[in-house]
Amino acid sequence: MSTRLSRLARRDLEDIRRYTLDTWGREQWAKYYQWLVRAFEGIMANPDRGRDRSLFAAGMRSVKYGRHVIFFARIQAADNNPVILRIVHQRRNMPALVYFEDLDG
């Protein structure tokens, strides 16, 4: 099963890439990206793991990875497979995402 990312998750990943390259360089980005891919694979293999985030959206879950929180959910339009919805820095105000951004991607 391949990893599916929402439009917003792809944007988050690009923002993380840009920041990491600018701050720590290409080698660190390559390492962090490989670790993120492993986290995504873990979610795809076991989509019922992680913290329940149903208060944000029905069926949503999250796992912490490094300094980021990966939000995901099984999506009916994706044949009930997990989709990465957002990749958010841990310092971000998580409840505010519900009101100011589309977590459903």
Z-matrix of the N, CA and C atoms (Angstrom, degrees):
N
C 1 1.442
C 2 1.530 1 108.38
N 3 1.310 2 115.80 1 131.47
C 4 1.458 3 119.27 2 -179.96
C 5 1.531 4 110.63 3 -87.10
N 6 1.304 5 114.90 4 155.23
C 7 1.459 6 121.11 5 179.56
C 8 1.524 7 109.03 6 -77.82
N 9 1.324 8 115.19 7 131.37
C 10 1.463 9 120.83 8 177.18
C 11 1.523 10 108.74 9 -111.71
N 12 1.328 11 114.86 10 131.79
C 13 1.464 12 121.10 11 178.38
C 14 1.520 13 108.91 12 -119.42
N 15 1.325 14 115.99 13 138.56
C 16 1.462 15 120.54 14 174.69
C 17 1.526 16 108.67 15 -69.15
N 18 1.313 17 115.37 16 168.40
C 19 1.460 18 121.32 17 177.04
C 20 1.531 19 110.17 18 -57.40
N 21 1.345 20 116.85 19 -43.30
C 22 1.465 21 120.57 20 -179.73
C 23 1.524 22 111.79 21 -68.44
N 24 1.318 23 118.16 22 -36.09
C 25 1.469 24 121.04 23 177.54
C 26 1.523 25 110.44 24 -66.48
N 27 1.326 26 117.22 25 -38.52
C 28 1.472 27 119.56 26 176.15
C 29 1.527 28 110.57 27 -63.78
N 30 1.325 29 116.10 28 -39.21
C 31 1.473 30 119.94 29 176.87
C 32 1.524 31 110.22 30 -65.00
N 33 1.343 32 116.69 31 -43.04
C 34 1.468 33 120.32 32 177.59
C 35 1.522 34 110.37 33 -58.89
N 36 1.328 35 116.47 34 -44.93
C 37 1.464 36 121.04 35 -178.99
C 38 1.530 37 110.63 36 -62.35
N 39 1.312 38 116.81 37 -40.64
C 40 1.472 39 120.30 38 177.41
C 41 1.527 40 111.02 39 -64.88
N 42 1.322 41 117.70 40 -39.69
C 43 1.470 42 121.10 41 177.39
C 44 1.529 43 110.82 42 -64.02
N 45 1.322 44 116.65 43 -41.67
C 46 1.470 45 121.26 44 177.68
C 47 1.522 46 109.91 45 -63.66
N 48 1.333 47 116.28 46 -43.00
C 49 1.471 48 120.97 47 178.78
C 50 1.524 49 110.39 48 -59.32
N 51 1.306 50 116.32 49 -50.48
C 52 1.466 51 121.12 50 -177.23
C 53 1.533 52 110.72 51 -60.94
N 54 1.326 53 116.45 52 -47.33
C 55 1.460 54 120.29 53 -178.87
C 56 1.530 55 111.07 54 -62.94
N 57 1.324 56 117.03 55 -44.31
C 58 1.463 57 120.78 56 -178.57
C 59 1.523 58 111.06 57 -65.17
N 60 1.334 59 117.51 58 -43.17
C 61 1.465 60 120.23 59 177.55
C 62 1.523 61 111.11 60 -61.13
N 63 1.324 62 116.61 61 -46.10
C 64 1.467 63 120.63 62 -177.96
C 65 1.518 64 112.08 63 -66.78
N 66 1.339 65 117.19 64 -34.71
C 67 1.458 66 121.06 65 -173.85
C 68 1.524 67 113.00 66 -91.66
N 69 1.335 68 117.42 67 -43.66
C 70 1.461 69 120.64 68 -172.63
C 71 1.523 70 114.96 69 -122.27
N 72 1.315 71 117.75 70 -8.32
C 73 1.457 72 119.93 71 174.81
C 74 1.518 73 115.08 72 95.93
N 75 1.323 74 113.01 73 173.47
C 76 1.456 75 122.42 74 -173.97
C 77 1.529 76 113.22 75 -63.85
N 78 1.310 77 117.44 76 -41.32
C 79 1.468 78 120.39 77 -177.76
C 80 1.535 79 110.90 78 -62.58
N 81 1.329 80 116.52 79 -43.63
C 82 1.461 81 119.52 80 179.33
C 83 1.529 82 110.75 81 -66.37
N 84 1.347 83 117.00 82 -38.25
C 85 1.466 84 119.16 83 177.41
C 86 1.523 85 110.43 84 -61.98
N 87 1.323 86 117.39 85 -43.38
C 88 1.467 87 120.40 86 -179.61
C 89 1.531 88 110.77 87 -59.59
N 90 1.325 89 116.91 88 -42.70
C 91 1.470 90 120.61 89 178.82
C 92 1.525 91 110.68 90 -65.25
N 93 1.325 92 117.09 91 -48.38
C 94 1.464 93 121.00 92 -176.66
C 95 1.531 94 110.16 93 -63.57
N 96 1.322 95 116.34 94 -40.46
C 97 1.463 96 120.10 95 179.27
C 98 1.529 97 110.86 96 -63.57
N 99 1.319 98 117.69 97 -42.41
C 100 1.471 99 120.65 98 177.35
C 101 1.524 100 110.60 99 -60.67
N 102 1.323 101 117.42 100 -40.80
C 103 1.464 102 121.10 101 178.51
C 104 1.529 103 110.85 102 -66.70
N 105 1.326 104 116.89 103 -40.09
C 106 1.471 105 119.98 104 176.94
C 107 1.528 106 110.89 105 -62.03
N 108 1.308 107 116.36 106 -42.63
C 109 1.466 108 120.40 107 178.87
C 110 1.526 109 109.86 108 -60.25
N 111 1.326 110 117.64 109 -41.05
C 112 1.472 111 120.30 110 176.89
C 113 1.524 112 111.11 111 -63.09
N 114 1.343 113 116.59 112 -39.70
C 115 1.468 114 120.30 113 176.98
C 116 1.529 115 109.79 114 -63.05
N 117 1.342 116 117.60 115 -43.48
C 118 1.461 117 121.08 116 177.94
C 119 1.527 118 110.74 117 -60.86
N 120 1.327 119 116.45 118 -43.33
C 121 1.471 120 120.71 119 179.49
C 122 1.524 121 110.79 120 -62.08
N 123 1.335 122 116.57 121 -38.82
C 124 1.459 123 120.34 122 177.17
C 125 1.521 124 111.81 123 -63.22
N 126 1.306 125 116.53 124 -38.84
C 127 1.466 126 121.03 125 177.09
C 128 1.523 127 110.02 126 -65.65
N 129 1.314 128 117.52 127 -43.98
C 130 1.465 129 120.99 128 -179.49
C 131 1.531 130 110.71 129 -63.51
N 132 1.339 131 116.49 130 -37.19
C 133 1.464 132 120.85 131 -179.20
C 134 1.524 133 112.42 132 -73.64
N 135 1.329 134 116.72 133 -30.30
C 136 1.466 135 120.82 134 -177.34
C 137 1.534 136 109.07 135 -142.94
N 138 1.334 137 117.86 136 77.81
C 139 1.459 138 121.12 137 -175.17
C 140 1.525 139 115.03 138 -72.21
N 141 1.318 140 117.46 139 -2.09
C 142 1.467 141 120.37 140 177.47
C 143 1.522 142 112.37 141 -97.58
N 144 1.308 143 117.06 142 3.03
C 145 1.462 144 121.17 143 178.94
C 146 1.518 145 110.13 144 -81.02
N 147 1.295 146 116.11 145 175.20
C 148 1.444 147 120.99 146 175.19
C 149 1.512 148 113.62 147 87.86
N 150 1.306 149 114.34 148 -176.22
C 151 1.457 150 122.51 149 -176.52
C 152 1.535 151 110.80 150 -87.09
N 153 1.311 152 115.46 151 134.89
C 154 1.464 153 120.85 152 177.50
C 155 1.523 154 109.23 153 -68.92
N 156 1.321 155 116.84 154 127.09
C 157 1.472 156 122.56 155 178.69
C 158 1.527 157 110.53 156 -122.09
N 159 1.334 158 116.10 157 33.41
C 160 1.464 159 120.82 158 -178.11
C 161 1.516 160 113.05 159 -60.99
N 162 1.327 161 118.01 160 -20.13
C 163 1.461 162 119.46 161 175.72
C 164 1.530 163 111.00 162 -65.62
N 165 1.329 164 117.39 163 -28.27
C 166 1.460 165 121.43 164 176.99
C 167 1.523 166 110.43 165 -79.43
N 168 1.339 167 115.25 166 -49.23
C 169 1.469 168 121.74 167 -179.36
C 170 1.526 169 107.88 168 -159.92
N 171 1.305 170 116.45 169 144.74
C 172 1.464 171 121.40 170 -177.88
C 173 1.530 172 110.63 171 -56.55
N 174 1.329 173 115.36 172 129.38
C 175 1.459 174 120.91 173 176.55
C 176 1.510 175 115.83 174 80.24
N 177 1.309 176 118.14 175 -2.30
C 178 1.464 177 120.51 176 -178.23
C 179 1.527 178 110.23 177 -75.00
N 180 1.330 179 115.15 178 143.89
C 181 1.457 180 123.05 179 177.01
C 182 1.524 181 107.48 180 -135.23
N 183 1.333 182 116.30 181 169.28
C 184 1.459 183 119.60 182 176.31
C 185 1.517 184 110.24 183 -148.37
N 186 1.321 185 114.82 184 154.18
C 187 1.462 186 122.42 185 170.77
C 188 1.517 187 106.91 186 -131.35
N 189 1.320 188 114.86 187 145.63
C 190 1.460 189 120.13 188 176.83
C 191 1.518 190 107.63 189 -90.09
N 192 1.309 191 115.46 190 135.40
C 193 1.452 192 120.89 191 176.01
C 194 1.524 193 107.81 192 -136.57
N 195 1.308 194 116.63 193 118.16
C 196 1.460 195 119.74 194 -178.19
C 197 1.516 196 109.43 195 55.46
N 198 1.320 197 116.36 196 -123.38
C 199 1.470 198 121.51 197 178.87
C 200 1.529 199 111.89 198 -100.73
N 201 1.321 200 115.79 199 16.53
C 202 1.460 201 120.72 200 -178.30
C 203 1.522 202 111.50 201 -122.41
N 204 1.320 203 114.44 202 156.52
C 205 1.456 204 122.05 203 173.90
C 206 1.519 205 106.35 204 -116.17
N 207 1.334 206 115.89 205 126.79
C 208 1.458 207 122.09 206 -179.60
C 209 1.521 208 107.67 207 -101.20
N 210 1.342 209 116.05 208 118.52
C 211 1.458 210 121.88 209 177.57
C 212 1.523 211 108.80 210 -96.93
N 213 1.323 212 116.26 211 138.07
C 214 1.458 213 119.94 212 -179.61
C 215 1.518 214 109.84 213 -151.82
N 216 1.320 215 115.55 214 163.91
C 217 1.465 216 121.29 215 177.25
C 218 1.519 217 108.58 216 -160.27
N 219 1.321 218 115.05 217 154.89
C 220 1.464 219 119.91 218 170.21
C 221 1.525 220 106.56 219 -74.13
N 222 1.319 221 116.32 220 129.56
C 223 1.460 222 121.50 221 -175.71
C 224 1.532 223 108.86 222 -117.26
N 225 1.314 224 115.57 223 127.37
C 226 1.458 225 120.74 224 -177.89
C 227 1.532 226 111.61 225 -58.96
N 228 1.328 227 117.29 226 -40.54
C 229 1.466 228 121.03 227 -179.75
C 230 1.530 229 112.54 228 -65.49
N 231 1.333 230 116.49 229 -15.57
C 232 1.472 231 121.86 230 177.91
C 233 1.528 232 109.75 231 -105.85
N 234 1.343 233 116.08 232 33.12
C 235 1.470 234 122.06 233 -179.27
C 236 1.517 235 112.11 234 58.69
N 237 1.325 236 115.72 235 35.09
C 238 1.467 237 123.38 236 178.84
C 239 1.535 238 113.00 237 64.08
N 240 1.324 239 116.06 238 21.62
C 241 1.462 240 121.31 239 175.31
C 242 1.520 241 109.05 240 -88.20
N 243 1.337 242 116.80 241 157.92
C 244 1.459 243 119.33 242 178.98
C 245 1.531 244 112.09 243 -70.65
N 246 1.316 245 114.57 244 142.98
C 247 1.460 246 122.00 245 176.35
C 248 1.524 247 107.06 246 -127.88
N 249 1.316 248 116.35 247 132.86
C 250 1.461 249 121.29 248 174.95
C 251 1.528 250 106.22 249 -74.31
N 252 1.331 251 116.26 250 119.96
C 253 1.462 252 120.59 251 -175.87
C 254 1.520 253 112.79 252 -92.71
N 255 1.319 254 117.06 253 -43.35
C 256 1.459 255 122.05 254 -179.77
C 257 1.519 256 109.36 255 -150.60
N 258 1.328 257 115.91 256 155.89
C 259 1.462 258 124.07 257 172.81
C 260 1.525 259 104.73 258 -130.11
N 261 1.326 260 116.23 259 103.76
C 262 1.455 261 121.78 260 -167.17
C 263 1.527 262 110.33 261 -119.18
N 264 1.323 263 116.59 262 139.66
C 265 1.457 264 120.27 263 177.12
C 266 1.519 265 109.68 264 -63.16
N 267 1.322 266 117.01 265 142.93
C 268 1.466 267 122.32 266 -175.83
C 269 1.525 268 113.21 267 -60.46
N 270 1.307 269 118.24 268 -24.14
C 271 1.461 270 121.13 269 -179.57
C 272 1.525 271 112.91 270 -79.73
N 273 1.289 272 116.14 271 -10.72
C 274 1.463 273 121.07 272 -178.26
C 275 1.518 274 110.23 273 -66.31
N 276 1.290 275 117.42 274 145.85
C 277 1.460 276 122.75 275 177.60
C 278 1.532 277 107.91 276 -76.34
N 279 1.332 278 116.35 277 96.62
C 280 1.465 279 121.23 278 -174.08
C 281 1.532 280 113.73 279 -58.21
N 282 1.345 281 119.56 280 -47.21
C 283 1.472 282 117.90 281 179.85
C 284 1.528 283 113.23 282 -60.90
N 285 1.317 284 117.46 283 -28.97
C 286 1.461 285 119.82 284 -179.96
C 287 1.524 286 111.77 285 -66.16
N 288 1.327 287 117.68 286 -25.32
C 289 1.461 288 120.29 287 178.74
C 290 1.522 289 111.52 288 -58.74
N 291 1.320 290 116.16 289 -36.06
C 292 1.456 291 120.74 290 -178.79
C 293 1.522 292 110.50 291 -62.93
N 294 1.312 293 116.78 292 -36.65
C 295 1.457 294 120.61 293 -174.42
C 296 1.522 295 114.01 294 -91.31
N 297 1.330 296 117.19 295 -29.44
C 298 1.452 297 119.26 296 -173.50
C 299 1.518 298 115.40 297 -110.41
N 300 1.320 299 117.19 298 -11.52
C 301 1.452 300 119.35 299 -178.27
C 302 1.518 301 109.30 300 -141.17
N 303 1.301 302 115.49 301 159.49
C 304 1.453 303 121.44 302 -179.74
C 305 1.524 304 109.29 303 -89.71
N 306 1.329 305 116.49 304 98.43
C 307 1.459 306 119.53 305 179.43
C 308 1.522 307 112.08 306 -68.56
N 309 1.319 308 117.07 307 -21.72
C 310 1.464 309 119.86 308 -178.77
C 311 1.509 310 113.34 309 -73.40
N 312 1.325 311 117.20 310 -11.18
C 313 1.454 312 121.76 311 175.65
C 314 1.501 313 112.60 312 65.72
